[in-house]
Amino acid sequence: MGNWVINYWLSVLFLATWLGLNVFLFVHAFLSYEKADKYFYTREILGSALAWARASARCLNFNSMLILLPVCRNLLSFLRGTCSFCRRSLRKQLDHNLTFHKLVAYMICLHTAIHIIAHLFNFEHYSRSRQATDGSLASILSTLSQQEKDEDSWLNPIQSPNMTVEHVTFTSIAGVTGVIITIALVLMVTSAMEFIRRSYFEVFWYTHHIFIIYFIGLGIHGIGGIVRGQTEESLNDSHPHRCAEFFKQWDNHDSYCKHPRFEGLPAESWKWILATGILYIFERILRFYRSKQKVVITKVVKHPSNVLELQMSKRGFSMEVGQYIFVNCPSISYLEWHPFTLTSAPEEDFFSIHIRAVGDWTESLIRAFEQKHSPMPRIEVDGPFGTVSEDVFQYEVAVLVGAGIGVTPFASILKSIWYKFWHADHNLKTQTIYFYWICRETGAFAWFSDLLASLEHEMEELGKVDFLNYHLFLTGWDTNIAGHATLNFDKATDILTGLKQKTSFGRPMWDNEFSTIANAHPKIGKAAC
């Protein structure tokens, strides 16, 4: 429990603040529309559904304002790199940007559902009150535009008994944009499901860019002013507390209570999303400018397990360990950008990535580089962008856990360690690194084992054998492999990797591993793990 509090207290505080703001905005808007005199006559037709619709709309606008901020990668990199007060706890929160992006999206879906359901009730109430002939206040209010012969005095958008809800929906700005942004939201959310995102990334990528339609539709959604309230002038002349019960006398010229007059509510959504929309536009302009800078491919290496290594150079490119870049290959797709972790060290004169074939795009890219008699494909790069791995050298003890190709950020870290020891960097705070790598097949070890072997040799020469403790685990093993490896266990090097550290079979027992690490560093204790 203590470790959880230390690691996540700021995340919990941030989420509690966000949820608290949502609750505050919802309750404040709900009470405003439920109690305000301005909407007295509107509530007479719609009831509490008015407050539900408007409160959910307020929260929808608030979260639509936030949804783009977590995906402004350059903004996050700027905050991570320049804010001196966010070097540890707050910097870690920046790496949960996509998690927060998803949470905000779920909140948008929740309030969209509430908003739609409330408006379904609203239209049902509008329709019933317009068709009513019982002389009730709601029926009188629904016929005001005909009685006054003034287009601005209407309260009910269904202005004739023969007009249908469908007609109002598909002939009004609010109705049409509401349908469009709902469809856009459904497509974006469903295509972002993990199964689709992993198996059909192109579907996710293209569909997610419907967000442009969503924001345009949201910005103009309230222009029609279907939801209306009494004007200030009318409130002064015919306050509902004074005149509502005498509604049958409104036609009497001698009556001091006149017909109430109404006005549409001004559009609000654009005010919420304008600032973040402009910020995101600048973000995309910066990405476009950086992506058009020339990238020179200096070396291409094909590794086992269908892994391709690209070594590149780019003017003005500067990186830190564990960062990632977005890569585009115009000959495959002009619009698709895929993230790859940098596997080179900042001390090297190039930057590199390792690409494993896991989908149509990566398979096409690898095939393009395998063509011997064709020109080398052009690559565009955007980045680098920061991750939590930048802080690894700020801790005395670091535990690195990678699986398969997910080991790539640690390639950068371990290479940088090698250079720091080579140049005797006295600013290195790290005293011990525990590195766990879990793979399904032995071929996955091949491209990374050379680096580990060189680090082994370097640490032995420097007398730092205990600095790097690495543990390799093979999960996709069978009894034949395990038996053959066991027979050769007494050899100086591992038969599978050629390293001195033996490969283990199966999955690590994390409780035991972390307990061992904690016991080896009593001063740091469990927080080190």
N, C-alpha and C positions, 0 to 999 in steps of 0.2 A: 504493500500500500504506500509505503514511504517513497519508493522509487517512482511509482505512478504519479504521486503528487509533485515530485521534483521535475519530472519530465513533461507533465501535461497541465500544470496549473494555469499557465498562461493561455493555452488553447481553450481550456474550460472557461476561463474568464472572458476570452474573446467571444466564444460561442454564446455564453450567457448574456453578454452585452448585445449581441446581434439579435438573439431571441427576445430579449427584453425590449429592444426598439421595435420589433415587429408587434409584440403584444401592446406596447404603448400606442403605436400608430393605429392599430386596429381598434382598440378600445376608445381612443380619442375620437376617431372618425365615426365610429358607431354611435357614441353618445351625442355627437354633434348633429348627426342627421336624425337621430331618434328624439331629440329634445328641442332642437331649434325651431322657433316660430316660423322661420322662413319656409320650412318644409311641412308645415302643419297640414296644408291641403294636399300636398303630395303624399303624405302618409295616410291621408283619408282614403286614397285609392289603393296605395301599394302596401300599406302596413309596415311591418318590420323588415320586409324584404328589401326596402330601400336602404336601410342602414347596413344590412348585410352586404349588399352589392357595393356600396360606396366604401365601406371599411376594407373589404377585400381588395378593391381597386387601389386604395392608398398603399397597402402593403405590396401589391403587385408593382406599383410604380417604384417603391423604395428598393425592392429586390432587383428590379430591372436596371436600376441605377448601379447596383453593385455587381451585377453578373459579369460585366466586362473587365472589371478591375483585376481579378485573379489571373486573367489571360493576357494582361499587358506585360509581356516578358521583359521588355526593356525597362519598364517602370520598376519591376521587382528587382532586376539586376542593379538598377541605380540605388534603390533603397538598401539593398544588401551590401553594396560596395561603399556607400558614402556615409551611412548613418552610424556614427560612432556609438550611439546608445543601443544599437541593436546587434551587437556583435555575437551574442550568445542566444539568450532566450527568444528575443524577437526575431532574430535571423532564422531561427528554426521554424518559426510560424510561417515565414514566407515560403517555405518548402512544402507547406500544406495547401498551396494555392488551388490546386485542382480539386482537392477534397472540399474546400470551401465553395468553389465554383459549382460543384455538384449539389452541395447542400442548398445553395441559393436557388439552383434550378428546381430542386424538389419543392422549395417554398413557393416559387412562382407557380408550379403546377398545382399545389394545394390551393392557393388563393385564386387561381384561374378557375378551378373547379367550383369553389364557393361563389365566385362572381357569376359564372354561367348559370348555376342552379338558382341563385337569387334573381337573376334577370328572367329566367324561365317563369318563375312565380310572378315577377313584375308584369310580364307581357300577358300572363293569364289574368291578372287583376285588371290590367288596362282593357283587355277584351271584354271581360264580364261587365265592368262598369260602363263601357261604351254601349253595350247592348241592353243594359238595364233600363226598364221603363217604370220603376217604382217611385220615381221622384226623390230618391235619396240624395244626400249631399254628393256622394261619389258620382252618381249619374249626372247631376247638374254640372259638376266640375268637368266632366268628360265632354260636355256639349258647349263649353264656353266660347270656343272659336266661332261656332255658328251663331250663337246669340249676340256676340259682340261684333261680329263681322270684322274682326281684327286678327290678322295672322299671328300677332305677337302675344295674344292673350290665352292661347291654348295651353293646356296642361297634359292632356292625353294625346300621345302621338297617333293613336288609332282614331281618326277623325270622322269616321262614318261607320255605321253598323255593318256594312258589307266589306270593310277593309279587314284583311286577314293579318295574322301575326307574321306569316311568311312574307307578305308584301312589304310590311314595315321593315323587316329584317334585311331584305335584299334590295331595298330602295333607299335606305338611309346610310350615311357615312359610318355611324357607329355600328350598325348591323353588319355591313359588308366587311369592314376592317376587323370586327370581332371574329367573324368566321375565318378570315384569312389568317389572323395571328394565332388563332386556336389550332388550325391545321398545321401551321408552321411549327408551333410549339410541340405538337404531338409527333411530327416527323423528326424533329431534332432530338427529343427525349428518347423515342424508341430506337433510333439509329445509333444512339450513344450507349446502348446496352453493351455490357462487356463482351458478350458472344459476338455481336455484330462488329463491334470495334476491333476485336482481335482477328476475326475470320474474314471480314469484309471491310477493311479499313477505308477503302475508297468510298464505299457507301456512306460511312460515318463522316468522312472528310467533306464530301460534296454537300450532303444533307445538312451538316452543321452550319454551312454558310447561308442557309435560309434565315439566319438570325438578322440579316440585313432587312429582309421583308418584315420580320417580326418587329423590329424597331421602327421602321417607317410606318407600319400599320398602327403601332402603339402610339406614336407621336401625333397622329391625326385622328385617333379613335374618338376623342371627346369633342371634336369640332362641331358635330351635328347638334349637340346640346339637347338630347332627348330627355334627360333627367332635368327637371325644371323646378325652380323655387319662386316664391313670391318676391316681387321687386320691393326695394326699400320704400319707394314712394307709396306703393299700394299698402305696405305694412303700416305706414303712418296714417293713411286714409281709412283703411278697412282692416284693422288688426283682427286676426282670426279669433282671439279670445273674446273679442267684443262682437264680432259679426258672424261667426260660423253658425251659431244656432238660429240666426235669422236669414239663412240662405234663401228661403222662399220669398223673401221680401227684396231681394237684390234688384228685381226688375221694377220695383216701385220707385219712381223718381223722387218721391218725398222722403224715402228712407236715407238715413245717414250712412248706411252701409252700402257700398257700391260693389260691383263685380271685382273680385281680385284679379290682378294682372301678374303675369309670370314671365320669367326670363330663363333661358338655358344656362346651365352652369358652364363657365369657361373651361376650355381644355387645360388639363394640368399635367398630363403625362410627359409632354415635351420638356416641361421645366425640370422634371426629375432626371431625364436621360440626356439632356443637352450637354452638360459638362463632361460626363464620362464618355459620351459619344464623340465629342471633339478630341478628347484625350486618346481614345482608341484610334481615331483617324490619323492622328500624328504618329501613334505607335506603328500603324501599318505603313505610313509613308517612310518612316525610319527603316523599317524592315525591308521595304522595297529598295531603298537606296543602298543599304548594306548588301543586299543579295545581288545587286548588279556589279559589285566590285569583282574584279577578275580573280579567279581561283586557279592556281597552277597545280596540277597533279604531278607530284615528283616521283611517286613509286606506287605500284600496285602489286599486292602479294596475295596469293590464294592459299588459304590455310585449310587444314582438314575440317571435316564436319560442315562443309559448304559455307565457310566463313571467308569473306573478302576484306582485306585491309587496304585502305586508301590513305596514303600520306600526301598531304597538300601544304601549300603555302599561300598566303594572302597578305597583301600590304596592310600594315597597321594592325594585324591580328594579334591579340594578347589574351592569354587564357590563364586559368587557375586550375588546380587539380579537381577532378570530379565534375567539371562543367560539361555542358552538352551544346550541340549545334543542331540547327534544322537544315536538312539537305534537300535540294530539288534537282532533278535531272530533266531539263526541258524536252529532250528527245523521247522521254517516257510519258511525262505529263507536265504541262505548264503550271498547273495549280496545286499539285500535291507536294507538300513539304513534310518530311518525316524526321523525327528527333533521333539523334545518335549521340551517345556519350563519347567524349574525347578520351582516347586511350594513350595519348602522348603526354609527356611531362612539360611543364612550362619552360624548363631549361633547354628543351630541344628546339632546333631551328625549323621545325615543321609541326603541323598538327595532324593527328591521325584518328581514324574511326575504324571499327570492325563491324562489318555488316553480315548478319546471318540470314539466309533465305527462309523467311517465314510467311511470305505472302506474295501476291502478284507483283507488287512494285519492286520489292527487294530481289525477287527472282529475275525480273526483267533487267534490273540494274546489273546484277552479277553476270547475266548472259551478255549484256552489252560490253562489259569489260573483258569478257572471254573471247570476243571476236578478234582474231589475230590480224585479219586483213582489212579491218574497218578503222576509221579514225576514232580516237578516244572520246567517249561521250563528254559533253560539257557539264560541269557541276556548278551549282550555285549554292552558296552557304550563307546562312543568317545566324548570327551569334558571335561569341559564345554567351550562354546564359548560365547563371550560377545555381548551385545546389548546396546542400548541407555539407557535402564532402570538402568544401573549401576550408572548413573549420577543423579538420581532422588533426592538424599539427598543433592546435591550441590545447590539446589534451595530453596528459602524461601517458595514459593508457587508452588505446583505441582498439575496438573490436570491429572487424570488417567481415561481413557475411555476403557472399555472392553465389548466385546459382546460374550455371550455364553461361550464356552470353552476357548475363547480368553482372558478370565480373568486371566489365569494361571500366567503370569508374575507378576500381581498385588498381587496374593496370597503370593508370595515370598516377595514383598515389604512390604505388610501389616504385615506379620509375623515378618519381621525384625524390623519394627517400634515397634511392641509389645516388642520385646527383648530389643531394645534400651531404651525404656521408663522403662522397668523393671530394667535395669542395670544403669539407669540414665546417659546415654551417653551424655556428654556435647559437643561432636563434631557434634552432629546432627544439621544441619543448617535449616532444614525444620520446618516451623512454622504452616503451614496449608496444608492439603491434601483434594482435592475434588475428589471423586471417583464415577464414573458413570458406572453402569453395566446394559446392555440391554440384555434381554433374550426373547425367543419366548414362553417358557413354564415355569410353576412354578417349575417343577422338577429340572430344571437347577440350581435353587437357593439353593437346599438342601445341596449339599456338601460344599458350601462356607459360608452358613449362620452361622454355628457354629463359624467360625473364626471371622466373623463380630460381632457376639454376645459377644464373649470374649473381642474383642477390645472395644466395647461399654462399657462393665463393667469396663475394665481397665482404660479407659479414664475418666470415671466418678469418679473413686476412686482417680485418680491423679489430678482431677480438670482441665482436658484438654478436656472438652466436645466439644469445637469448633475446636479442632485440626483435627479430622477426620469428614468430611462432605460427607456422601455417599448417593447416589440416585439410587434407583433400578427402572428399567422400564420393564414392561411386554408388549411385542408387539403382541404376539399370543393369545390375550385374546378375549373372546366373551362377549355378553351382560349379560349372566347369571353370569359369574365370576365377572365382573365389578360390577353388582348389588349386589351380595352377599358381595363383599369386601366393597362396599360403606355402606351397612347396619352395618358393624362392624367397621366403620372408627373411632368411638369414643373410641374403646378399647385401652388399654395401649400399646399393641403390635400389629404388623401387622398380620392379619389372614393367609397370604400366606407364610410369612417367619419367624414369631415369633420375629421379630426385632422391635425396637421402631420406626425406620424410616419407614414411610408408602411407599408401592409400588405404583408407578404411572403407568397408563395405556397409551399405545401408545408410540410414539417416543419423545425424548427430543427436545425442541425448543432451538437449540444451540445458536442462537443469544442472546436470553434472558438469558440463563445460563451463557454464557461468559461475558455478560454485567454485570450481578449480581456479578460475581467473580471480575471483574475489578473494579467495584464501591466499593467492600469491601476492596480492597487493592490499594488505590489511589497512594501510593508511587511507587508501582511496575507497575501499569497501565496495558495496554493491553498486554505488553510483557510477563506478567505472564501467560497469557492464550495461 
